[in-house]
Amino acid sequence: MPPAVKHQLGLDREPAWIVTTESNTFTWLGPDVRPIPNKPPGTFVYGQIPDGLLRTVTEAFIRNRERIAMVPRDET
């Protein structure tokens, strides 16, 4: 993920990436969805991904559609 986008979203400086060969499946509102520190109570969204990055990710996801792994993220 580009550092400028991470900064805009208030994320740390550690490397991060978007995987376009996997899709997580989970029950909404699951145990991994937590309020964001230093935000108003009940805030679960960091912000919006810029259109250009979202388009790039979407196109890559579509290109990879034949090999997408569905990854269950609910606790078992």
mmCIF file of the N, C-alpha and C atoms, coordinates in Angstrom:
data_MODEL
# 
_entry.id   MODEL 
# 
loop_
_atom_site.group_PDB 
_atom_site.id 
_atom_site.type_symbol 
_atom_site.label_atom_id 
_atom_site.label_alt_id 
_atom_site.label_comp_id 
_atom_site.label_asym_id 
_atom_site.label_entity_id 
_atom_site.label_seq_id 
_atom_site.pdbx_PDB_ins_code 
_atom_site.Cartn_x 
_atom_site.Cartn_y 
_atom_site.Cartn_z 
_atom_site.occupancy 
_atom_site.B_iso_or_equiv 
_atom_site.pdbx_formal_charge 
_atom_site.auth_seq_id 
_atom_site.auth_comp_id 
_atom_site.auth_asym_id 
_atom_site.auth_atom_id 
_atom_site.pdbx_PDB_model_num 
ATOM 1   N N  . MET A 1 1  ? 0.853   -1.161  0.000   1.00 0.00 ? 1  MET A N  1 
ATOM 2   C CA . MET A 1 1  ? 0.000   0.000   0.000   1.00 0.00 ? 1  MET A CA 1 
ATOM 3   C C  . MET A 1 1  ? 0.904   1.230   0.000   1.00 0.00 ? 1  MET A C  1 
ATOM 4   N N  . PRO A 1 2  ? 0.624   2.186   -0.828  1.00 0.00 ? 2  PRO A N  1 
ATOM 5   C CA . PRO A 1 2  ? 1.481   3.369   -0.904  1.00 0.00 ? 2  PRO A CA 1 
ATOM 6   C C  . PRO A 1 2  ? 1.537   4.109   0.437   1.00 0.00 ? 2  PRO A C  1 
ATOM 7   N N  . PRO A 1 3  ? 2.735   4.562   0.831   1.00 0.00 ? 3  PRO A N  1 
ATOM 8   C CA . PRO A 1 3  ? 2.885   5.273   2.101   1.00 0.00 ? 3  PRO A CA 1 
ATOM 9   C C  . PRO A 1 3  ? 1.953   6.483   2.228   1.00 0.00 ? 3  PRO A C  1 
ATOM 10  N N  . ALA A 1 4  ? 1.722   7.207   1.145   1.00 0.00 ? 4  ALA A N  1 
ATOM 11  C CA . ALA A 1 4  ? 0.851   8.387   1.216   1.00 0.00 ? 4  ALA A CA 1 
ATOM 12  C C  . ALA A 1 4  ? -0.580  7.994   1.586   1.00 0.00 ? 4  ALA A C  1 
ATOM 13  N N  . VAL A 1 5  ? -1.049  6.868   1.064   1.00 0.00 ? 5  VAL A N  1 
ATOM 14  C CA . VAL A 1 5  ? -2.399  6.399   1.388   1.00 0.00 ? 5  VAL A CA 1 
ATOM 15  C C  . VAL A 1 5  ? -2.445  5.964   2.849   1.00 0.00 ? 5  VAL A C  1 
ATOM 16  N N  . LYS A 1 6  ? -1.429  5.232   3.296   1.00 0.00 ? 6  LYS A N  1 
ATOM 17  C CA . LYS A 1 6  ? -1.382  4.815   4.696   1.00 0.00 ? 6  LYS A CA 1 
ATOM 18  C C  . LYS A 1 6  ? -1.407  6.026   5.618   1.00 0.00 ? 6  LYS A C  1 
ATOM 19  N N  . HIS A 1 7  ? -0.652  7.042   5.277   1.00 0.00 ? 7  HIS A N  1 
ATOM 20  C CA . HIS A 1 7  ? -0.626  8.263   6.091   1.00 0.00 ? 7  HIS A CA 1 
ATOM 21  C C  . HIS A 1 7  ? -2.009  8.923   6.108   1.00 0.00 ? 7  HIS A C  1 
ATOM 22  N N  . GLN A 1 8  ? -2.631  9.025   4.950   1.00 0.00 ? 8  GLN A N  1 
ATOM 23  C CA . GLN A 1 8  ? -3.962  9.639   4.834   1.00 0.00 ? 8  GLN A CA 1 
ATOM 24  C C  . GLN A 1 8  ? -4.982  8.903   5.702   1.00 0.00 ? 8  GLN A C  1 
ATOM 25  N N  . LEU A 1 9  ? -4.854  7.578   5.788   1.00 0.00 ? 9  LEU A N  1 
ATOM 26  C CA . LEU A 1 9  ? -5.789  6.770   6.565   1.00 0.00 ? 9  LEU A CA 1 
ATOM 27  C C  . LEU A 1 9  ? -5.424  6.713   8.054   1.00 0.00 ? 9  LEU A C  1 
ATOM 28  N N  . GLY A 1 10 ? -4.247  7.252   8.409   1.00 0.00 ? 10 GLY A N  1 
ATOM 29  C CA . GLY A 1 10 ? -3.828  7.235   9.803   1.00 0.00 ? 10 GLY A CA 1 
ATOM 30  C C  . GLY A 1 10 ? -3.225  5.915   10.234  1.00 0.00 ? 10 GLY A C  1 
ATOM 31  N N  . LEU A 1 11 ? -2.691  5.154   9.275   1.00 0.00 ? 11 LEU A N  1 
ATOM 32  C CA . LEU A 1 11 ? -2.070  3.872   9.587   1.00 0.00 ? 11 LEU A CA 1 
ATOM 33  C C  . LEU A 1 11 ? -0.596  4.070   9.928   1.00 0.00 ? 11 LEU A C  1 
ATOM 34  N N  . ASP A 1 12 ? 0.030   3.035   10.499  1.00 0.00 ? 12 ASP A N  1 
ATOM 35  C CA . ASP A 1 12 ? 1.438   3.133   10.873  1.00 0.00 ? 12 ASP A CA 1 
ATOM 36  C C  . ASP A 1 12 ? 2.334   3.091   9.634   1.00 0.00 ? 12 ASP A C  1 
ATOM 37  N N  . ARG A 1 13 ? 3.637   3.175   9.857   1.00 0.00 ? 13 ARG A N  1 
ATOM 38  C CA . ARG A 1 13 ? 4.593   3.210   8.748   1.00 0.00 ? 13 ARG A CA 1 
ATOM 39  C C  . ARG A 1 13 ? 5.106   1.836   8.343   1.00 0.00 ? 13 ARG A C  1 
ATOM 40  N N  . GLU A 1 14 ? 4.635   0.791   9.006   1.00 0.00 ? 14 GLU A N  1 
ATOM 41  C CA . GLU A 1 14 ? 5.064   -0.569  8.669   1.00 0.00 ? 14 GLU A CA 1 
ATOM 42  C C  . GLU A 1 14 ? 4.566   -0.933  7.271   1.00 0.00 ? 14 GLU A C  1 
ATOM 43  N N  . PRO A 1 15 ? 5.309   -1.792  6.562   1.00 0.00 ? 15 PRO A N  1 
ATOM 44  C CA . PRO A 1 15 ? 4.860   -2.205  5.228   1.00 0.00 ? 15 PRO A CA 1 
ATOM 45  C C  . PRO A 1 15 ? 3.466   -2.827  5.285   1.00 0.00 ? 15 PRO A C  1 
ATOM 46  N N  . ALA A 1 16 ? 2.677   -2.584  4.263   1.00 0.00 ? 16 ALA A N  1 
ATOM 47  C CA . ALA A 1 16 ? 1.329   -3.150  4.159   1.00 0.00 ? 16 ALA A CA 1 
ATOM 48  C C  . ALA A 1 16 ? 1.053   -3.421  2.683   1.00 0.00 ? 16 ALA A C  1 
ATOM 49  N N  . TRP A 1 17 ? 0.178   -4.357  2.429   1.00 0.00 ? 17 TRP A N  1 
ATOM 50  C CA . TRP A 1 17 ? -0.132  -4.701  1.055   1.00 0.00 ? 17 TRP A CA 1 
ATOM 51  C C  . TRP A 1 17 ? -1.590  -5.101  0.955   1.00 0.00 ? 17 TRP A C  1 
ATOM 52  N N  . ILE A 1 18 ? -2.068  -5.115  -0.268  1.00 0.00 ? 18 ILE A N  1 
ATOM 53  C CA . ILE A 1 18 ? -3.423  -5.559  -0.566  1.00 0.00 ? 18 ILE A CA 1 
ATOM 54  C C  . ILE A 1 18 ? -3.277  -6.824  -1.401  1.00 0.00 ? 18 ILE A C  1 
ATOM 55  N N  . VAL A 1 19 ? -3.841  -7.914  -0.912  1.00 0.00 ? 19 VAL A N  1 
ATOM 56  C CA . VAL A 1 19 ? -3.744  -9.204  -1.591  1.00 0.00 ? 19 VAL A CA 1 
ATOM 57  C C  . VAL A 1 19 ? -4.918  -9.328  -2.557  1.00 0.00 ? 19 VAL A C  1 
ATOM 58  N N  . THR A 1 20 ? -4.623  -9.547  -3.828  1.00 0.00 ? 20 THR A N  1 
ATOM 59  C CA . THR A 1 20 ? -5.688  -9.628  -4.831  1.00 0.00 ? 20 THR A CA 1 
ATOM 60  C C  . THR A 1 20 ? -5.918  -11.053 -5.326  1.00 0.00 ? 20 THR A C  1 
ATOM 61  N N  . THR A 1 21 ? -5.409  -12.020 -4.556  1.00 0.00 ? 21 THR A N  1 
ATOM 62  C CA . THR A 1 21 ? -5.652  -13.427 -4.881  1.00 0.00 ? 21 THR A CA 1 
ATOM 63  C C  . THR A 1 21 ? -6.393  -14.114 -3.738  1.00 0.00 ? 21 THR A C  1 
ATOM 64  N N  . GLU A 1 22 ? -6.886  -13.332 -2.788  1.00 0.00 ? 22 GLU A N  1 
ATOM 65  C CA . GLU A 1 22 ? -7.646  -13.863 -1.664  1.00 0.00 ? 22 GLU A CA 1 
ATOM 66  C C  . GLU A 1 22 ? -8.835  -12.960 -1.381  1.00 0.00 ? 22 GLU A C  1 
ATOM 67  N N  . SER A 1 23 ? -9.873  -13.577 -0.851  1.00 0.00 ? 23 SER A N  1 
ATOM 68  C CA . SER A 1 23 ? -11.032 -12.826 -0.381  1.00 0.00 ? 23 SER A CA 1 
ATOM 69  C C  . SER A 1 23 ? -11.411 -13.379 0.984   1.00 0.00 ? 23 SER A C  1 
ATOM 70  N N  . ASN A 1 24 ? -11.453 -12.523 1.981   1.00 0.00 ? 24 ASN A N  1 
ATOM 71  C CA . ASN A 1 24 ? -11.812 -12.954 3.322   1.00 0.00 ? 24 ASN A CA 1 
ATOM 72  C C  . ASN A 1 24 ? -13.321 -13.115 3.433   1.00 0.00 ? 24 ASN A C  1 
ATOM 73  N N  . THR A 1 25 ? -13.741 -14.137 4.152   1.00 0.00 ? 25 THR A N  1 
ATOM 74  C CA . THR A 1 25 ? -15.154 -14.310 4.473   1.00 0.00 ? 25 THR A CA 1 
ATOM 75  C C  . THR A 1 25 ? -15.274 -14.292 5.992   1.00 0.00 ? 25 THR A C  1 
ATOM 76  N N  . PHE A 1 26 ? -16.257 -13.562 6.498   1.00 0.00 ? 26 PHE A N  1 
ATOM 77  C CA . PHE A 1 26 ? -16.452 -13.472 7.942   1.00 0.00 ? 26 PHE A CA 1 
ATOM 78  C C  . PHE A 1 26 ? -17.848 -12.961 8.243   1.00 0.00 ? 26 PHE A C  1 
ATOM 79  N N  . THR A 1 27 ? -18.265 -13.193 9.458   1.00 0.00 ? 27 THR A N  1 
ATOM 80  C CA . THR A 1 27 ? -19.552 -12.712 9.921   1.00 0.00 ? 27 THR A CA 1 
ATOM 81  C C  . THR A 1 27 ? -19.394 -11.250 10.321  1.00 0.00 ? 27 THR A C  1 
ATOM 82  N N  . TRP A 1 28 ? -20.212 -10.382 9.763   1.00 0.00 ? 28 TRP A N  1 
ATOM 83  C CA . TRP A 1 28 ? -20.176 -8.967  10.116  1.00 0.00 ? 28 TRP A CA 1 
ATOM 84  C C  . TRP A 1 28 ? -21.126 -8.771  11.274  1.00 0.00 ? 28 TRP A C  1 
ATOM 85  N N  . LEU A 1 29 ? -20.829 -8.258  12.192  1.00 0.00 ? 29 LEU A N  1 
ATOM 86  C CA . LEU A 1 29 ? -19.732 -7.586  12.822  1.00 0.00 ? 29 LEU A CA 1 
ATOM 87  C C  . LEU A 1 29 ? -18.968 -8.625  13.611  1.00 0.00 ? 29 LEU A C  1 
ATOM 88  N N  . GLY A 1 30 ? -17.806 -9.025  13.133  1.00 0.00 ? 30 GLY A N  1 
ATOM 89  C CA . GLY A 1 30 ? -17.046 -10.101 13.739  1.00 0.00 ? 30 GLY A CA 1 
ATOM 90  C C  . GLY A 1 30 ? -16.059 -9.618  14.792  1.00 0.00 ? 30 GLY A C  1 
ATOM 91  N N  . PRO A 1 31 ? -15.332 -10.566 15.388  1.00 0.00 ? 31 PRO A N  1 
ATOM 92  C CA . PRO A 1 31 ? -14.406 -10.238 16.477  1.00 0.00 ? 31 PRO A CA 1 
ATOM 93  C C  . PRO A 1 31 ? -13.207 -9.403  16.039  1.00 0.00 ? 31 PRO A C  1 
ATOM 94  N N  . ASP A 1 32 ? -12.887 -9.409  14.755  1.00 0.00 ? 32 ASP A N  1 
ATOM 95  C CA . ASP A 1 32 ? -11.744 -8.629  14.281  1.00 0.00 ? 32 ASP A CA 1 
ATOM 96  C C  . ASP A 1 32 ? -12.093 -7.188  13.947  1.00 0.00 ? 32 ASP A C  1 
ATOM 97  N N  . VAL A 1 33 ? -13.370 -6.850  13.985  1.00 0.00 ? 33 VAL A N  1 
ATOM 98  C CA . VAL A 1 33 ? -13.791 -5.474  13.722  1.00 0.00 ? 33 VAL A CA 1 
ATOM 99  C C  . VAL A 1 33 ? -13.837 -4.769  15.079  1.00 0.00 ? 33 VAL A C  1 
ATOM 100 N N  . ARG A 1 34 ? -12.925 -3.828  15.239  1.00 0.00 ? 34 ARG A N  1 
ATOM 101 C CA . ARG A 1 34 ? -12.787 -3.130  16.523  1.00 0.00 ? 34 ARG A CA 1 
ATOM 102 C C  . ARG A 1 34 ? -12.814 -1.620  16.294  1.00 0.00 ? 34 ARG A C  1 
ATOM 103 N N  . PRO A 1 35 ? -13.247 -0.881  17.310  1.00 0.00 ? 35 PRO A N  1 
ATOM 104 C CA . PRO A 1 35 ? -13.180 0.583   17.185  1.00 0.00 ? 35 PRO A CA 1 
ATOM 105 C C  . PRO A 1 35 ? -11.740 1.032   16.934  1.00 0.00 ? 35 PRO A C  1 
ATOM 106 N N  . ILE A 1 36 ? -11.596 2.127   16.229  1.00 0.00 ? 36 ILE A N  1 
ATOM 107 C CA . ILE A 1 36 ? -10.276 2.663   15.897  1.00 0.00 ? 36 ILE A CA 1 
ATOM 108 C C  . ILE A 1 36 ? -9.793  3.540   17.048  1.00 0.00 ? 36 ILE A C  1 
ATOM 109 N N  . PRO A 1 37 ? -8.556  3.294   17.523  1.00 0.00 ? 37 PRO A N  1 
ATOM 110 C CA . PRO A 1 37 ? -8.028  4.125   18.607  1.00 0.00 ? 37 PRO A CA 1 
ATOM 111 C C  . PRO A 1 37 ? -7.987  5.603   18.220  1.00 0.00 ? 37 PRO A C  1 
ATOM 112 N N  . ASN A 1 38 ? -8.227  6.448   19.183  1.00 0.00 ? 38 ASN A N  1 
ATOM 113 C CA . ASN A 1 38 ? -8.165  7.907   19.024  1.00 0.00 ? 38 ASN A CA 1 
ATOM 114 C C  . ASN A 1 38 ? -9.202  8.459   18.057  1.00 0.00 ? 38 ASN A C  1 
ATOM 115 N N  . LYS A 1 39 ? -10.281 7.715   17.845  1.00 0.00 ? 39 LYS A N  1 
ATOM 116 C CA . LYS A 1 39 ? -11.406 8.169   17.015  1.00 0.00 ? 39 LYS A CA 1 
ATOM 117 C C  . LYS A 1 39 ? -12.652 8.160   17.885  1.00 0.00 ? 39 LYS A C  1 
ATOM 118 N N  . PRO A 1 40 ? -13.721 8.819   17.452  1.00 0.00 ? 40 PRO A N  1 
ATOM 119 C CA . PRO A 1 40 ? -14.957 8.798   18.242  1.00 0.00 ? 40 PRO A CA 1 
ATOM 120 C C  . PRO A 1 40 ? -15.440 7.356   18.463  1.00 0.00 ? 40 PRO A C  1 
ATOM 121 N N  . PRO A 1 41 ? -16.064 7.084   19.612  1.00 0.00 ? 41 PRO A N  1 
ATOM 122 C CA . PRO A 1 41 ? -16.573 5.732   19.876  1.00 0.00 ? 41 PRO A CA 1 
ATOM 123 C C  . PRO A 1 41 ? -17.472 5.244   18.735  1.00 0.00 ? 41 PRO A C  1 
ATOM 124 N N  . GLY A 1 42 ? -17.334 3.967   18.405  1.00 0.00 ? 42 GLY A N  1 
ATOM 125 C CA . GLY A 1 42 ? -18.145 3.379   17.351  1.00 0.00 ? 42 GLY A CA 1 
ATOM 126 C C  . GLY A 1 42 ? -17.598 3.591   15.953  1.00 0.00 ? 42 GLY A C  1 
ATOM 127 N N  . THR A 1 43 ? -16.399 4.181   15.831  1.00 0.00 ? 43 THR A N  1 
ATOM 128 C CA . THR A 1 43 ? -15.788 4.389   14.516  1.00 0.00 ? 43 THR A CA 1 
ATOM 129 C C  . THR A 1 43 ? -15.002 3.145   14.132  1.00 0.00 ? 43 THR A C  1 
ATOM 130 N N  . PHE A 1 44 ? -15.381 2.526   13.020  1.00 0.00 ? 44 PHE A N  1 
ATOM 131 C CA . PHE A 1 44 ? -14.740 1.297   12.562  1.00 0.00 ? 44 PHE A CA 1 
ATOM 132 C C  . PHE A 1 44 ? -14.077 1.465   11.201  1.00 0.00 ? 44 PHE A C  1 
ATOM 133 N N  . VAL A 1 45 ? -14.198 2.619   10.572  1.00 0.00 ? 45 VAL A N  1 
ATOM 134 C CA . VAL A 1 45 ? -13.685 2.847   9.225   1.00 0.00 ? 45 VAL A CA 1 
ATOM 135 C C  . VAL A 1 45 ? -12.545 3.857   9.292   1.00 0.00 ? 45 VAL A C  1 
ATOM 136 N N  . TYR A 1 46 ? -11.401 3.485   8.703   1.00 0.00 ? 46 TYR A N  1 
ATOM 137 C CA . TYR A 1 46 ? -10.245 4.377   8.693   1.00 0.00 ? 46 TYR A CA 1 
ATOM 138 C C  . TYR A 1 46 ? -10.408 5.506   7.688   1.00 0.00 ? 46 TYR A C  1 
ATOM 139 N N  . GLY A 1 47 ? -11.069 5.245   6.597   1.00 0.00 ? 47 GLY A N  1 
ATOM 140 C CA . GLY A 1 47 ? -11.252 6.269   5.574   1.00 0.00 ? 47 GLY A CA 1 
ATOM 141 C C  . GLY A 1 47 ? -11.438 5.621   4.218   1.00 0.00 ? 47 GLY A C  1 
ATOM 142 N N  . GLN A 1 48 ? -11.455 6.448   3.207   1.00 0.00 ? 48 GLN A N  1 
ATOM 143 C CA . GLN A 1 48 ? -11.699 5.991   1.846   1.00 0.00 ? 48 GLN A CA 1 
ATOM 144 C C  . GLN A 1 48 ? -10.383 5.819   1.101   1.00 0.00 ? 48 GLN A C  1 
ATOM 145 N N  . ILE A 1 49 ? -10.273 4.716   0.370   1.00 0.00 ? 49 ILE A N  1 
ATOM 146 C CA . ILE A 1 49 ? -9.110  4.487   -0.477  1.00 0.00 ? 49 ILE A CA 1 
ATOM 147 C C  . ILE A 1 49 ? -9.280  5.350   -1.722  1.00 0.00 ? 49 ILE A C  1 
ATOM 148 N N  . PRO A 1 50 ? -8.233  6.041   -2.150  1.00 0.00 ? 50 PRO A N  1 
ATOM 149 C CA . PRO A 1 50 ? -8.348  6.875   -3.350  1.00 0.00 ? 50 PRO A CA 1 
ATOM 150 C C  . PRO A 1 50 ? -8.837  6.073   -4.554  1.00 0.00 ? 50 PRO A C  1 
ATOM 151 N N  . ASP A 1 51 ? -9.610  6.727   -5.414  1.00 0.00 ? 51 ASP A N  1 
ATOM 152 C CA . ASP A 1 51 ? -10.213 6.072   -6.578  1.00 0.00 ? 51 ASP A CA 1 
ATOM 153 C C  . ASP A 1 51 ? -9.198  5.322   -7.436  1.00 0.00 ? 51 ASP A C  1 
ATOM 154 N N  . GLY A 1 52 ? -8.037  5.921   -7.679  1.00 0.00 ? 52 GLY A N  1 
ATOM 155 C CA . GLY A 1 52 ? -7.028  5.284   -8.531  1.00 0.00 ? 52 GLY A CA 1 
ATOM 156 C C  . GLY A 1 52 ? -6.540  3.972   -7.941  1.00 0.00 ? 52 GLY A C  1 
ATOM 157 N N  . LEU A 1 53 ? -6.282  3.943   -6.641  1.00 0.00 ? 53 LEU A N  1 
ATOM 158 C CA . LEU A 1 53 ? -5.830  2.722   -5.988  1.00 0.00 ? 53 LEU A CA 1 
ATOM 159 C C  . LEU A 1 53 ? -6.952  1.690   -5.971  1.00 0.00 ? 53 LEU A C  1 
ATOM 160 N N  . LEU A 1 54 ? -8.165  2.112   -5.685  1.00 0.00 ? 54 LEU A N  1 
ATOM 161 C CA . LEU A 1 54 ? -9.298  1.191   -5.680  1.00 0.00 ? 54 LEU A CA 1 
ATOM 162 C C  . LEU A 1 54 ? -9.491  0.576   -7.066  1.00 0.00 ? 54 LEU A C  1 
ATOM 163 N N  . ARG A 1 55 ? -9.363  1.363   -8.101  1.00 0.00 ? 55 ARG A N  1 
ATOM 164 C CA . ARG A 1 55 ? -9.490  0.873   -9.479  1.00 0.00 ? 55 ARG A CA 1 
ATOM 165 C C  . ARG A 1 55 ? -8.397  -0.162  -9.774  1.00 0.00 ? 55 ARG A C  1 
ATOM 166 N N  . THR A 1 56 ? -7.164  0.128   -9.370  1.00 0.00 ? 56 THR A N  1 
ATOM 167 C CA . THR A 1 56 ? -6.049  -0.794  -9.585  1.00 0.00 ? 56 THR A CA 1 
ATOM 168 C C  . THR A 1 56 ? -6.294  -2.121  -8.874  1.00 0.00 ? 56 THR A C  1 
ATOM 169 N N  . VAL A 1 57 ? -6.741  -2.052  -7.629  1.00 0.00 ? 57 VAL A N  1 
ATOM 170 C CA . VAL A 1 57 ? -7.013  -3.259  -6.850  1.00 0.00 ? 57 VAL A CA 1 
ATOM 171 C C  . VAL A 1 57 ? -8.168  -4.044  -7.478  1.00 0.00 ? 57 VAL A C  1 
ATOM 172 N N  . THR A 1 58 ? -9.223  -3.357  -7.851  1.00 0.00 ? 58 THR A N  1 
ATOM 173 C CA . THR A 1 58 ? -10.378 -4.015  -8.469  1.00 0.00 ? 58 THR A CA 1 
ATOM 174 C C  . THR A 1 58 ? -9.977  -4.726  -9.755  1.00 0.00 ? 58 THR A C  1 
ATOM 175 N N  . GLU A 1 59 ? -9.203  -4.053  -10.600 1.00 0.00 ? 59 GLU A N  1 
ATOM 176 C CA . GLU A 1 59 ? -8.768  -4.663  -11.856 1.00 0.00 ? 59 GLU A CA 1 
ATOM 177 C C  . GLU A 1 59 ? -7.901  -5.890  -11.611 1.00 0.00 ? 59 GLU A C  1 
ATOM 178 N N  . ALA A 1 60 ? -7.011  -5.821  -10.621 1.00 0.00 ? 60 ALA A N  1 
ATOM 179 C CA . ALA A 1 60 ? -6.163  -6.972  -10.298 1.00 0.00 ? 60 ALA A CA 1 
ATOM 180 C C  . ALA A 1 60 ? -7.000  -8.126  -9.755  1.00 0.00 ? 60 ALA A C  1 
ATOM 181 N N  . PHE A 1 61 ? -7.986  -7.819  -8.922  1.00 0.00 ? 61 PHE A N  1 
ATOM 182 C CA . PHE A 1 61 ? -8.869  -8.846  -8.371  1.00 0.00 ? 61 PHE A CA 1 
ATOM 183 C C  . PHE A 1 61 ? -9.626  -9.556  -9.502  1.00 0.00 ? 61 PHE A C  1 
ATOM 184 N N  . ILE A 1 62 ? -10.113 -8.780  -10.455 1.00 0.00 ? 62 ILE A N  1 
ATOM 185 C CA . ILE A 1 62 ? -10.834 -9.358  -11.595 1.00 0.00 ? 62 ILE A CA 1 
ATOM 186 C C  . ILE A 1 62 ? -9.896  -10.221 -12.432 1.00 0.00 ? 62 ILE A C  1 
ATOM 187 N N  . ARG A 1 63 ? -8.681  -9.743  -12.678 1.00 0.00 ? 63 ARG A N  1 
ATOM 188 C CA . ARG A 1 63 ? -7.705  -10.542 -13.450 1.00 0.00 ? 63 ARG A CA 1 
ATOM 189 C C  . ARG A 1 63 ? -7.408  -11.868 -12.753 1.00 0.00 ? 63 ARG A C  1 
ATOM 190 N N  . ASN A 1 64 ? -7.416  -11.865 -11.427 1.00 0.00 ? 64 ASN A N  1 
ATOM 191 C CA . ASN A 1 64 ? -7.082  -13.057 -10.645 1.00 0.00 ? 64 ASN A CA 1 
ATOM 192 C C  . ASN A 1 64 ? -8.296  -13.919 -10.307 1.00 0.00 ? 64 ASN A C  1 
ATOM 193 N N  . ARG A 1 65 ? -9.470  -13.586 -10.819 1.00 0.00 ? 65 ARG A N  1 
ATOM 194 C CA . ARG A 1 65 ? -10.723 -14.215 -10.378 1.00 0.00 ? 65 ARG A CA 1 
ATOM 195 C C  . ARG A 1 65 ? -10.720 -15.735 -10.463 1.00 0.00 ? 65 ARG A C  1 
ATOM 196 N N  . GLU A 1 66 ? -9.959  -16.324 -11.386 1.00 0.00 ? 66 GLU A N  1 
ATOM 197 C CA . GLU A 1 66 ? -9.944  -17.784 -11.525 1.00 0.00 ? 66 GLU A CA 1 
ATOM 198 C C  . GLU A 1 66 ? -9.143  -18.469 -10.422 1.00 0.00 ? 66 GLU A C  1 
ATOM 199 N N  . ARG A 1 67 ? -8.332  -17.711 -9.709  1.00 0.00 ? 67 ARG A N  1 
ATOM 200 C CA . ARG A 1 67 ? -7.498  -18.329 -8.673  1.00 0.00 ? 67 ARG A CA 1 
ATOM 201 C C  . ARG A 1 67 ? -7.668  -17.683 -7.299  1.00 0.00 ? 67 ARG A C  1 
ATOM 202 N N  . ILE A 1 68 ? -8.784  -17.044 -7.083  1.00 0.00 ? 68 ILE A N  1 
ATOM 203 C CA . ILE A 1 68 ? -9.061  -16.409 -5.789  1.00 0.00 ? 68 ILE A CA 1 
ATOM 204 C C  . ILE A 1 68 ? -9.301  -17.482 -4.732  1.00 0.00 ? 68 ILE A C  1 
ATOM 205 N N  . ALA A 1 69 ? -8.624  -17.384 -3.618  1.00 0.00 ? 69 ALA A N  1 
ATOM 206 C CA . ALA A 1 69 ? -8.843  -18.281 -2.480  1.00 0.00 ? 69 ALA A CA 1 
ATOM 207 C C  . ALA A 1 69 ? -9.783  -17.585 -1.501  1.00 0.00 ? 69 ALA A C  1 
ATOM 208 N N  . MET A 1 70 ? -10.843 -18.274 -1.117  1.00 0.00 ? 70 MET A N  1 
ATOM 209 C CA . MET A 1 70 ? -11.770 -17.753 -0.121  1.00 0.00 ? 70 MET A CA 1 
ATOM 210 C C  . MET A 1 70 ? -11.218 -18.150 1.256   1.00 0.00 ? 70 MET A C  1 
ATOM 211 N N  . VAL A 1 71 ? -10.892 -17.174 2.077   1.00 0.00 ? 71 VAL A N  1 
ATOM 212 C CA . VAL A 1 71 ? -10.246 -17.427 3.365   1.00 0.00 ? 71 VAL A CA 1 
ATOM 213 C C  . VAL A 1 71 ? -11.224 -17.114 4.493   1.00 0.00 ? 71 VAL A C  1 
ATOM 214 N N  . PRO A 1 72 ? -11.674 -18.154 5.228   1.00 0.00 ? 72 PRO A N  1 
ATOM 215 C CA . PRO A 1 72 ? -12.585 -17.902 6.344   1.00 0.00 ? 72 PRO A CA 1 
ATOM 216 C C  . PRO A 1 72 ? -11.848 -17.224 7.500   1.00 0.00 ? 72 PRO A C  1 
ATOM 217 N N  . ARG A 1 73 ? -12.403 -16.153 8.029   1.00 0.00 ? 73 ARG A N  1 
ATOM 218 C CA . ARG A 1 73 ? -11.753 -15.391 9.100   1.00 0.00 ? 73 ARG A CA 1 
ATOM 219 C C  . ARG A 1 73 ? -12.524 -15.434 10.415  1.00 0.00 ? 73 ARG A C  1 
ATOM 220 N N  . ASP A 1 74 ? -13.662 -16.134 10.445  1.00 0.00 ? 74 ASP A N  1 
ATOM 221 C CA . ASP A 1 74 ? -14.374 -16.291 11.714  1.00 0.00 ? 74 ASP A CA 1 
ATOM 222 C C  . ASP A 1 74 ? -13.560 -17.208 12.622  1.00 0.00 ? 74 ASP A C  1 
ATOM 223 N N  . GLU A 1 75 ? -13.635 -16.953 13.923  1.00 0.00 ? 75 GLU A N  1 
ATOM 224 C CA . GLU A 1 75 ? -12.977 -17.829 14.884  1.00 0.00 ? 75 GLU A CA 1 
ATOM 225 C C  . GLU A 1 75 ? -13.687 -19.168 14.895  1.00 0.00 ? 75 GLU A C  1 
ATOM 226 N N  . THR A 1 76 ? -12.926 -20.245 15.002  1.00 0.00 ? 76 THR A N  1 
ATOM 227 C CA . THR A 1 76 ? -13.555 -21.570 15.031  1.00 0.00 ? 76 THR A CA 1 
ATOM 228 C C  . THR A 1 76 ? -13.401 -22.213 16.383  1.00 0.00 ? 76 THR A C  1 
# 
